[in-house]
């Protein structure tokens, strides 16, 4: 409802001739509408059917202890909120109505209360409890980091959860993605008695209680394993362990240590261990039982059993073709958000945009330049080299040229296999800057040499462009004169994603500083860069507003909001923010557990004539 009202309000404003909301497009790794949904089946997988007649982005279901209700998270009304439905799929009710992220609900043993994850207090993932009769909610945890996947003990005295509150969000070995170091904690429902029951340094998550309320079962892995295991289909499965941990002594006992990315452990009726595997393809992925074989199969992410253990509700991935243009929810009425492809860039008139297409199936090469009409779903590939990849396409100010990087870009396109362990690794075999006309003609490379060059951006006069380089002659930002091919060094740090302001007075970029990536600006003639962001984590993938007054960018600053295994994304902490060109007036636009990034601003002149679909 919220998303529709925003669109309707925008249409009314534009029709009246007044300035409407700004429009920003971006890429979300997963999910798109229709890509995940809730299903119910017998415990052995037979009789599978959708839980709800009308499906949306629904996930993370929990069966009530009395068997009557199923609580779940849905984005059907905009932001992630909690809903409940009768076990037969009827009687849908909304439980929360907050612009914040609400998810991962679990019942109290008497089925009268919920504990859930929310970002209501400051934007990071905390635990709150709710009285289901009054719908009153209150904070249970707070502080830095995120708290995830709570579970109420059968005796009602404790709530167990995982948390990365002690983590500094270290990078994975040779990469820029953050590892998730999470520990297990217990806390009383009144907020007292908080204590850790695992030792910090690796990952344990999704605790579930034994019937006697003395132990929890959880899945565990090393910190480095949290990188590959967040993939939808881990390429070299990093086997996880399922353990039982004594809450009083913290003593751990292994329950399942065999092959597979095992997660979401549960103890079903009679104390039998059940869990999900996400590795091994269609034949291996799905629900397993410790003593009776398989349950439902497929790309299942969470599961919850009826009290008698005879039925199971779960959400799983569905195969779809992602649309090139799909409206989505925004925290701010001043900004409309639309999902699209990777690294979009608009023509000056705003009637078309380019994206980076995916590599050829079965390979890591062939990502090309795709072009689409603004608001349309059809993407035409105007350039592709099946032995290389395109990266960072941008439109020229005159609209007659598209400029982009062309090379292997192994670290970007080859999963997590591209590692930066020494300076030469960033060269990746070299890459050049190339240009092409929007109709696919006139291809030419405008740079040469062994360095890895990409992310070009033209000056407003169209005579120069800035790009980033890694190579034997140094790294940093360079400016090339298109007529003379003369190159000027602008910076010499580990700098990336340069973009020339539409006003021409500034170039912004992301620089690695003190272990994080932060956003800076610099004048085209050089000088001391100005740092704009000072947050924990990475700030990158920026875009200018058409007037050069504002910047939209992706940020890690709010951290993980869920255990990474469930998210199926390389960086499941990316949120979009907007700020002024000088770093002031920061505003958050997205709030979820997914990976949102590579935004672009639709030119304002297009907004004044756009018809908003209903």
C-alpha positions as CSV (number, residue, x, y, z in Angstrom):
1,X,0.0,0.0,0.0
2,X,2.8,2.4,0.9
3,X,4.6,1.9,-2.3
4,X,1.4,2.5,-4.4
5,X,0.5,5.7,-2.4
6,X,4.0,7.1,-3.1
7,X,3.6,6.4,-6.8
8,X,0.1,7.9,-6.8
9,X,1.3,11.0,-4.9
10,X,4.1,11.5,-7.3
11,X,1.7,11.3,-10.3
12,X,-0.5,13.9,-8.8
13,X,2.4,16.2,-8.1
14,X,3.8,15.9,-11.6
15,X,0.5,16.4,-13.2
16,X,0.1,19.7,-11.4
17,X,3.3,20.9,-12.8
18,X,5.1,21.1,-9.4
19,X,8.5,19.4,-8.8
20,X,7.9,15.8,-7.9
21,X,10.0,13.3,-6.0
22,X,13.5,12.6,-7.2
23,X,13.9,9.3,-8.9
24,X,16.8,7.0,-8.2
25,X,17.4,3.5,-9.7
26,X,19.7,0.9,-8.3
27,X,20.5,-2.8,-8.4
28,X,19.5,-5.4,-5.8
29,X,21.3,-8.7,-5.9
30,X,18.3,-10.6,-4.4
31,X,15.4,-10.9,-4.2
32,X,13.1,-9.5,-6.9
33,X,9.3,-9.7,-6.5
34,X,8.3,-13.3,-7.1
35,X,11.7,-14.7,-6.5
36,X,11.0,-16.0,-3.0
37,X,7.7,-17.2,-1.4
38,X,6.2,-19.2,1.4
39,X,5.1,-22.9,1.1
40,X,3.6,-25.5,3.3
41,X,4.2,-29.2,3.0
42,X,4.1,-32.5,4.9
43,X,7.4,-33.0,6.8
44,X,8.6,-35.4,4.1
45,X,8.0,-32.8,1.4
46,X,4.8,-34.3,0.0
47,X,1.7,-32.1,-0.7
48,X,3.7,-28.9,-1.2
49,X,1.6,-25.8,-1.8
50,X,1.9,-22.1,-1.5
51,X,0.9,-20.8,1.9
52,X,-0.9,-17.7,0.5
53,X,-3.2,-17.2,-2.4
54,X,-1.5,-13.8,-3.3
55,X,2.3,-14.1,-3.2
56,X,4.8,-11.3,-2.7
57,X,8.2,-11.1,-1.1
58,X,7.3,-13.3,1.9
59,X,9.8,-15.1,4.0
60,X,11.0,-16.2,7.5
61,X,7.9,-18.0,8.7
62,X,7.4,-19.2,12.3
63,X,4.7,-21.7,13.4
64,X,3.0,-20.8,16.7
65,X,3.4,-23.3,19.6
66,X,-0.4,-23.8,19.7
67,X,-0.4,-24.7,16.0
68,X,-3.0,-22.0,15.0
69,X,-0.9,-19.3,13.5
70,X,2.1,-18.7,11.2
71,X,3.9,-15.4,11.6
72,X,6.1,-14.3,8.7
73,X,7.8,-11.3,7.2
74,X,6.4,-9.6,4.0
75,X,7.4,-6.6,1.9
76,X,3.9,-6.6,0.3
77,X,3.1,-3.2,1.9
78,X,6.5,-1.6,1.3
79,X,9.1,-2.1,4.0
80,X,9.6,-5.5,5.8
81,X,6.8,-5.9,8.3
82,X,5.4,-8.8,10.3
83,X,2.2,-10.5,9.4
84,X,0.3,-13.6,10.6
85,X,-2.0,-16.0,8.9
86,X,-3.9,-19.1,10.0
87,X,-2.2,-22.4,9.3
88,X,-4.6,-23.0,6.4
89,X,-3.5,-19.7,4.7
90,X,-6.6,-17.7,5.7
91,X,-7.1,-14.8,8.0
92,X,-4.2,-12.6,7.0
93,X,-3.4,-9.9,9.6
94,X,-0.7,-7.2,9.7
95,X,1.2,-7.1,13.0
96,X,3.6,-4.2,12.5
97,X,3.4,-1.0,10.5
98,X,6.8,0.7,10.7
99,X,9.1,2.2,8.1
100,X,11.9,0.3,9.8
101,X,12.9,-3.3,9.0
102,X,10.9,-5.9,11.1
103,X,11.9,-9.6,10.6
104,X,12.9,-12.9,12.1
105,X,10.0,-13.3,14.6
106,X,9.8,-16.1,17.1
107,X,7.0,-17.0,19.5
108,X,7.0,-17.1,23.3
109,X,6.1,-20.6,24.6
110,X,2.5,-19.4,25.5
111,X,2.1,-18.0,21.9
112,X,1.1,-14.6,23.5
113,X,4.3,-12.6,22.6
114,X,6.8,-12.3,19.8
115,X,10.5,-11.5,19.8
116,X,11.8,-10.1,16.5
117,X,14.5,-8.2,14.8
118,X,14.0,-4.5,14.0
119,X,15.9,-1.4,13.0
120,X,13.5,1.0,14.8
121,X,16.1,2.3,17.2
122,X,19.0,3.9,15.3
123,X,19.0,1.7,12.1
124,X,21.0,-1.3,13.3
125,X,19.4,-4.7,14.0
126,X,18.1,-5.0,17.6
127,X,15.7,-7.3,19.3
128,X,12.2,-6.1,20.4
129,X,9.3,-8.0,22.0
130,X,5.6,-7.6,21.2
131,X,2.4,-8.4,23.0
132,X,0.2,-10.0,20.3
133,X,-3.0,-8.9,22.0
134,X,-2.1,-5.2,22.5
135,X,0.5,-5.0,19.7
136,X,2.7,-3.0,22.0
137,X,6.4,-3.4,21.4
138,X,9.4,-2.5,23.4
139,X,13.2,-2.8,23.0
140,X,15.0,-5.8,24.4
141,X,18.6,-5.2,23.1
142,X,20.5,-2.2,21.8
143,X,24.0,-1.0,21.1
144,X,26.5,-1.4,18.2
145,X,26.3,-4.3,15.8
146,X,23.4,-6.5,14.9
147,X,21.3,-9.1,16.8
148,X,19.7,-11.9,14.8
149,X,17.6,-15.0,14.7
150,X,16.1,-15.0,18.3
151,X,14.5,-18.1,19.9
152,X,12.5,-18.2,23.1
153,X,13.2,-21.0,25.6
154,X,10.4,-23.5,26.3
155,X,10.3,-22.5,29.9
156,X,9.9,-18.8,28.9
157,X,12.9,-17.6,30.9
158,X,15.5,-17.0,28.2
159,X,15.8,-15.7,24.7
160,X,18.8,-16.9,22.7
161,X,20.2,-15.1,19.6
162,X,23.2,-14.5,17.5
163,X,25.0,-11.2,17.4
164,X,28.0,-9.5,15.7
165,X,28.1,-6.8,18.4
166,X,31.8,-7.6,19.1
167,X,32.8,-7.6,15.4
168,X,34.9,-4.9,13.7
169,X,33.5,-6.1,10.3
170,X,36.9,-7.3,9.0
171,X,37.5,-7.8,5.3
172,X,37.7,-11.3,3.9
173,X,41.2,-12.4,2.9
174,X,42.3,-10.5,-0.2
175,X,38.8,-9.0,-0.7
176,X,36.6,-6.0,0.1
177,X,33.6,-7.9,1.4
178,X,33.0,-7.9,5.2
179,X,33.2,-11.2,7.1
180,X,30.5,-11.9,9.6
181,X,31.8,-12.8,13.1
182,X,28.8,-13.7,15.2
183,X,28.5,-15.2,18.7
184,X,25.6,-16.7,20.6
185,X,24.0,-14.9,23.5
186,X,21.1,-15.4,25.9
187,X,19.1,-12.8,27.7
188,X,16.0,-12.7,29.9
189,X,12.8,-11.4,28.3
190,X,12.9,-8.4,30.6
191,X,16.4,-7.4,29.2
192,X,18.5,-8.6,32.2
193,X,21.1,-11.4,32.4
194,X,22.7,-10.9,29.0
195,X,25.7,-13.3,28.5
196,X,27.7,-14.8,25.7
197,X,27.8,-18.6,25.4
198,X,30.4,-18.8,22.6
199,X,33.9,-17.4,22.3
200,X,34.3,-14.5,19.8
201,X,36.3,-15.0,16.6
202,X,34.2,-17.1,14.3
203,X,30.5,-17.6,13.6
204,X,27.6,-19.4,15.3
205,X,24.0,-18.7,14.5
206,X,20.3,-19.5,14.5
207,X,20.1,-21.0,18.0
208,X,17.1,-23.2,18.9
209,X,16.3,-24.6,22.3
210,X,16.1,-28.2,23.5
211,X,12.9,-29.2,25.3
212,X,14.5,-28.9,28.7
213,X,15.6,-25.3,28.1
214,X,19.2,-26.2,29.1
215,X,20.9,-26.2,25.7
216,X,20.7,-24.6,22.3
217,X,21.5,-26.1,18.9
218,X,23.2,-23.9,16.4
219,X,25.2,-24.0,13.2
220,X,28.9,-22.8,13.2
221,X,31.7,-22.1,10.8
222,X,35.0,-20.2,10.6
223,X,35.0,-16.5,10.0
224,X,36.4,-16.9,6.5
225,X,33.7,-19.4,5.6
226,X,31.1,-16.7,6.0
227,X,32.2,-15.3,2.6
228,X,31.5,-18.3,0.3
229,X,28.6,-19.6,2.4
230,X,26.6,-16.4,1.8
231,X,26.3,-17.3,-1.9
232,X,23.1,-18.7,-3.3
233,X,25.0,-21.7,-4.4
234,X,28.4,-21.9,-2.8
235,X,31.0,-22.9,-5.4
236,X,33.4,-24.8,-3.1
237,X,31.0,-25.7,-0.2
238,X,32.5,-24.7,3.2
239,X,31.1,-27.4,5.4
240,X,29.4,-26.1,8.6
241,X,28.9,-27.9,11.9
242,X,25.8,-28.2,13.9
243,X,26.5,-28.2,17.7
244,X,24.6,-28.3,21.0
245,X,25.8,-25.7,23.6
246,X,25.1,-25.9,27.3
247,X,23.8,-22.5,28.3
248,X,25.1,-22.8,31.9
249,X,28.7,-24.1,31.0
250,X,29.1,-23.1,27.3
251,X,30.3,-26.7,26.7
252,X,29.7,-27.6,23.0
253,X,28.9,-31.0,21.6
254,X,28.9,-31.8,17.8
255,X,25.6,-33.0,16.5
256,X,26.2,-33.0,12.7
257,X,29.6,-32.5,11.1
258,X,29.2,-34.1,7.7
259,X,29.4,-32.5,4.3
260,X,27.4,-29.5,3.3
261,X,26.4,-25.9,4.1
262,X,24.1,-26.9,6.9
263,X,22.1,-24.1,8.6
264,X,18.7,-23.2,10.2
265,X,18.9,-26.2,12.7
266,X,15.6,-27.1,14.4
267,X,14.5,-29.7,16.9
268,X,11.1,-31.0,15.8
269,X,8.6,-33.1,17.7
270,X,10.4,-35.7,19.8
271,X,13.7,-33.8,19.7
272,X,14.8,-34.9,16.2
273,X,17.3,-32.7,14.5
274,X,16.4,-31.1,11.2
275,X,18.4,-28.6,9.1
276,X,18.6,-27.1,5.7
277,X,21.4,-27.5,3.1
278,X,22.0,-24.8,0.4
279,X,24.9,-26.5,-1.5
280,X,25.0,-29.3,-4.0
281,X,22.5,-28.1,-6.5
282,X,18.9,-29.1,-6.9
283,X,19.4,-32.7,-5.8
284,X,21.2,-31.9,-2.6
285,X,19.6,-28.6,-1.5
286,X,16.7,-28.7,0.9
287,X,15.6,-30.0,4.3
288,X,17.3,-33.0,6.0
289,X,16.4,-35.0,9.1
290,X,19.1,-36.7,11.3
291,X,17.2,-40.0,11.4
292,X,14.7,-40.1,8.6
293,X,16.3,-38.7,5.4
294,X,15.0,-35.9,3.3
295,X,12.2,-33.4,3.6
296,X,11.2,-30.8,1.0
297,X,13.8,-30.1,-1.7
298,X,15.0,-27.0,-3.4
299,X,16.6,-23.6,-2.5
300,X,15.0,-23.4,0.9
301,X,16.2,-20.7,3.3
302,X,14.1,-21.0,6.5
303,X,11.8,-23.7,7.8
304,X,9.5,-24.0,10.9
305,X,7.5,-27.1,11.9
306,X,4.0,-27.5,13.3
307,X,4.0,-28.5,17.0
308,X,3.4,-32.1,16.1
309,X,6.2,-32.2,13.5
310,X,3.9,-33.4,10.8
311,X,4.0,-30.2,8.6
312,X,6.6,-27.6,7.8
313,X,6.3,-24.1,6.5
314,X,9.3,-22.6,4.6
315,X,10.4,-20.0,2.1
316,X,12.5,-20.8,-1.0
317,X,13.9,-19.2,-4.1
318,X,11.9,-19.2,-7.3
319,X,13.4,-19.0,-10.8
320,X,12.4,-15.7,-12.5
321,X,13.7,-13.3,-15.1
322,X,14.4,-10.1,-13.2
323,X,12.7,-7.0,-14.7
324,X,14.7,-4.1,-16.0
325,X,12.5,-1.6,-14.3
326,X,10.5,-2.3,-11.1
327,X,9.3,0.2,-8.5
328,X,10.3,-0.5,-4.9
329,X,9.8,1.1,-1.5
330,X,11.6,4.1,-0.2
331,X,12.0,5.5,3.3
332,X,11.6,9.0,2.0
333,X,8.7,10.5,0.1
334,X,11.2,12.8,-1.6
335,X,12.8,10.0,-3.4
336,X,11.2,7.3,-5.6
337,X,13.3,4.1,-5.9
338,X,13.3,1.7,-8.8
339,X,15.1,-1.7,-9.2
340,X,17.1,-2.2,-12.4
341,X,20.3,-3.8,-13.6
342,X,23.9,-3.4,-12.5
343,X,25.8,-0.1,-12.7
344,X,23.1,2.0,-14.5
345,X,23.8,5.3,-16.2
346,X,21.3,7.6,-17.9
347,X,21.5,9.6,-21.1
348,X,21.4,13.3,-20.6
349,X,17.7,13.5,-21.7
350,X,16.8,10.7,-19.3
351,X,14.9,8.7,-22.0
352,X,17.4,5.8,-22.0
353,X,19.9,4.1,-19.7
354,X,22.8,1.7,-19.9
355,X,23.6,-1.2,-17.6
356,X,26.3,-3.9,-17.4
357,X,24.8,-7.2,-18.5
358,X,25.8,-10.5,-17.0
359,X,28.6,-12.7,-18.4
360,X,27.8,-15.5,-20.8
361,X,26.2,-18.4,-18.9
362,X,28.8,-20.9,-17.8
363,X,31.7,-18.5,-18.1
364,X,33.1,-15.4,-16.3
365,X,33.4,-13.3,-19.5
366,X,31.0,-11.6,-21.9
367,X,29.4,-8.9,-19.6
368,X,28.5,-6.2,-22.1
369,X,26.8,-2.9,-22.5
370,X,23.0,-3.1,-22.4
371,X,20.7,-0.3,-23.2
372,X,17.0,0.1,-22.3
373,X,14.3,2.7,-22.5
374,X,13.5,4.4,-19.2
375,X,10.6,2.6,-17.6
376,X,10.9,-0.3,-20.0
377,X,11.8,-4.0,-19.4
378,X,13.6,-4.7,-22.7
379,X,17.4,-4.5,-22.6
380,X,19.3,-4.6,-25.9
381,X,23.0,-5.5,-25.9
382,X,24.9,-3.0,-28.0
383,X,28.4,-4.3,-27.2
384,X,29.8,-7.6,-26.1
385,X,33.2,-9.2,-26.2
386,X,32.9,-12.8,-25.1
387,X,36.5,-12.9,-24.0
388,X,36.3,-9.8,-21.8
389,X,33.9,-7.9,-19.6
390,X,32.5,-4.3,-19.6
391,X,32.6,-2.4,-16.3
392,X,31.4,1.1,-15.3
393,X,29.6,2.4,-18.4
394,X,28.8,6.1,-18.4
395,X,27.0,8.4,-20.8
396,X,28.7,11.4,-22.4
397,X,27.2,14.8,-21.6
398,X,26.3,15.2,-25.3
399,X,24.5,11.9,-25.4
400,X,26.3,10.6,-28.5
401,X,28.9,8.4,-26.7
402,X,29.0,5.7,-24.0
403,X,32.4,5.3,-22.3
404,X,33.3,2.2,-20.2
405,X,36.1,-0.1,-19.0
406,X,37.0,-3.2,-20.9
407,X,39.0,-6.1,-19.5
408,X,38.8,-9.3,-17.4
409,X,38.0,-7.7,-14.0
410,X,38.4,-11.1,-12.4
411,X,37.7,-9.8,-8.8
412,X,34.3,-8.4,-9.9
413,X,33.0,-11.2,-12.2
414,X,34.6,-14.4,-10.9
415,X,32.9,-14.9,-7.7
416,X,35.2,-14.7,-4.7
417,X,38.2,-16.2,-6.6
418,X,39.9,-12.9,-7.5
419,X,42.2,-12.0,-4.6
420,X,44.2,-8.8,-3.9
421,X,47.2,-10.1,-1.9
422,X,50.0,-7.9,-3.4
423,X,50.0,-4.7,-5.5
424,X,50.3,-6.5,-8.8
425,X,47.2,-8.5,-8.3
426,X,45.0,-5.5,-9.0
427,X,46.3,-5.3,-12.6
428,X,44.3,-8.4,-13.4
429,X,45.8,-8.7,-16.9
430,X,45.1,-5.0,-17.7
431,X,42.0,-3.2,-18.9
432,X,41.3,-0.3,-21.2
433,X,38.8,2.5,-21.5
434,X,36.7,2.3,-24.6
435,X,33.9,4.3,-26.2
436,X,30.9,3.4,-28.4
437,X,27.9,5.1,-29.9
438,X,24.5,4.4,-28.4
439,X,23.5,2.5,-31.6
440,X,26.5,0.1,-31.1
441,X,28.7,1.6,-33.8
442,X,32.1,3.3,-33.6
443,X,33.8,1.2,-31.0
444,X,37.3,2.2,-30.1
445,X,39.7,1.9,-27.3
446,X,41.1,5.2,-26.1
447,X,43.8,4.0,-23.7
448,X,46.6,1.5,-23.9
449,X,49.2,-0.2,-21.7
450,X,49.3,-2.9,-19.1
451,X,47.4,-1.1,-16.3
452,X,43.9,-2.0,-15.2
453,X,41.8,1.1,-16.1
454,X,38.0,1.4,-15.5
455,X,35.1,3.5,-14.2
456,X,35.5,6.4,-16.6
457,X,33.4,9.6,-16.2
458,X,33.4,12.5,-18.6
459,X,33.7,16.2,-17.8
460,X,30.6,18.3,-18.6
461,X,32.4,19.7,-21.7
462,X,32.9,16.2,-23.0
463,X,36.6,16.9,-23.8
464,X,38.1,15.0,-20.8
465,X,37.4,12.0,-18.7
466,X,38.6,10.8,-15.3
467,X,39.2,7.1,-14.6
468,X,40.9,4.9,-12.0
469,X,44.0,2.8,-12.7
470,X,46.0,0.0,-11.0
471,X,49.3,-0.8,-12.7
472,X,53.0,-0.7,-12.9
473,X,53.0,3.1,-13.2
474,X,51.1,3.5,-9.9
475,X,47.5,3.7,-8.9
476,X,44.9,6.3,-8.3
477,X,42.8,8.7,-10.5
478,X,43.9,9.9,-14.0
479,X,42.4,12.5,-16.3
480,X,42.8,12.1,-20.1
481,X,42.2,14.7,-22.7
482,X,40.3,13.0,-25.5
483,X,41.7,15.2,-28.3
484,X,45.4,15.0,-27.3
485,X,45.3,11.7,-25.3
486,X,47.5,13.5,-22.7
487,X,47.1,12.0,-19.2
488,X,47.4,13.8,-15.9
489,X,47.7,12.2,-12.5
490,X,45.0,13.5,-10.1
491,X,45.6,11.2,-7.1
492,X,48.0,8.4,-6.2
493,X,46.1,6.4,-3.6
494,X,43.9,3.3,-3.7
495,X,41.0,5.3,-5.2
496,X,38.0,4.0,-7.2
497,X,34.6,4.9,-8.7
498,X,35.4,8.4,-9.8
499,X,32.5,10.6,-11.1
500,X,32.8,14.1,-12.5
501,X,30.2,16.5,-11.1
502,X,27.6,17.8,-13.6
503,X,28.7,21.3,-12.5
504,X,32.3,20.4,-13.4
505,X,33.8,21.7,-10.2
506,X,34.4,18.4,-8.3
507,X,35.3,14.8,-8.9
508,X,34.1,12.4,-6.2
509,X,35.6,9.0,-5.6
510,X,35.9,6.3,-2.9
511,X,39.3,5.8,-1.1
512,X,40.5,3.1,1.3
513,X,41.1,4.9,4.5
514,X,41.9,3.4,7.9
515,X,40.6,0.0,6.8
516,X,37.3,1.3,5.3
517,X,36.3,2.8,2.0
518,X,35.1,6.4,2.4
519,X,33.9,9.1,-0.1
520,X,36.0,12.1,-1.0
521,X,35.8,14.9,-3.5
522,X,38.7,16.7,-5.3
523,X,38.9,19.6,-7.7
524,X,39.7,18.6,-11.3
525,X,42.9,20.7,-11.2
526,X,44.1,18.8,-8.1
527,X,44.8,19.8,-4.5
528,X,43.9,18.2,-1.2
529,X,40.9,15.8,-1.3
530,X,38.0,16.5,1.0
531,X,36.6,13.6,3.0
532,X,32.8,13.5,3.1
533,X,32.0,10.3,5.1
534,X,33.4,8.9,8.3
535,X,31.4,5.8,9.0
536,X,32.2,2.3,10.0
537,X,32.3,0.1,6.9
538,X,32.4,0.9,3.2
539,X,30.9,3.9,1.5
540,X,31.1,3.6,-2.3
541,X,29.1,3.2,-5.6
542,X,28.1,6.8,-5.8
543,X,26.1,8.9,-8.2
544,X,25.6,12.6,-8.6
545,X,22.2,14.3,-8.8
546,X,21.7,16.0,-12.2
547,X,22.3,19.4,-10.6
548,X,25.4,18.3,-8.8
549,X,24.0,19.3,-5.4
550,X,23.5,15.8,-3.9
551,X,25.2,12.4,-3.9
552,X,23.5,9.0,-3.6
553,X,25.7,6.1,-2.5
554,X,25.8,2.6,-1.0
555,X,27.0,2.2,2.6
556,X,27.8,-0.6,5.1
557,X,27.3,1.7,8.1
558,X,24.2,0.0,9.4
559,X,25.9,-3.4,9.3
560,X,24.4,-6.9,8.8
561,X,20.7,-7.2,9.6
562,X,20.6,-11.0,9.3
563,X,22.9,-14.0,9.3
564,X,24.6,-13.9,5.9
565,X,23.7,-17.5,5.0
566,X,20.1,-16.5,4.5
567,X,20.7,-13.5,2.2
568,X,22.3,-15.0,-0.9
569,X,24.3,-11.9,-1.6
570,X,28.0,-10.9,-1.5
571,X,27.4,-7.8,0.5
572,X,24.1,-8.2,2.4
573,X,24.5,-4.9,4.3
574,X,24.5,-2.4,1.5
575,X,22.0,0.4,2.0
576,X,21.4,3.6,0.0
577,X,21.9,7.0,1.5
578,X,21.7,10.6,0.1
579,X,23.8,13.5,1.2
580,X,24.7,17.0,0.0
581,X,27.8,17.4,-2.1
582,X,29.7,18.6,1.0
583,X,28.6,15.6,3.1
584,X,25.8,17.3,5.0
585,X,22.1,16.4,5.4
586,X,22.5,12.6,5.3
587,X,19.3,10.6,4.7
588,X,18.7,6.9,4.5
589,X,16.6,5.6,1.6
590,X,16.6,1.8,2.0
591,X,16.5,-0.4,5.1
592,X,16.7,-4.2,4.7
593,X,18.9,-7.3,4.9
594,X,19.6,-7.4,1.1
595,X,22.4,-6.0,-1.0
596,X,21.4,-2.6,-2.5
597,X,24.0,-0.8,-4.6
598,X,25.2,0.9,-7.8
599,X,22.6,3.7,-7.8
600,X,21.9,6.2,-10.6
601,X,19.9,9.4,-10.7
602,X,17.2,9.9,-13.4
603,X,17.8,13.3,-15.0
604,X,15.3,15.9,-13.6
605,X,14.0,16.9,-17.1
606,X,12.8,13.3,-17.6
607,X,10.9,13.4,-14.3
608,X,8.8,16.4,-15.4
609,X,7.1,14.5,-18.2
610,X,7.1,11.0,-16.8
611,X,3.8,9.1,-16.3
612,X,3.9,7.0,-13.2
613,X,2.3,3.5,-13.8
614,X,-0.4,2.4,-11.3
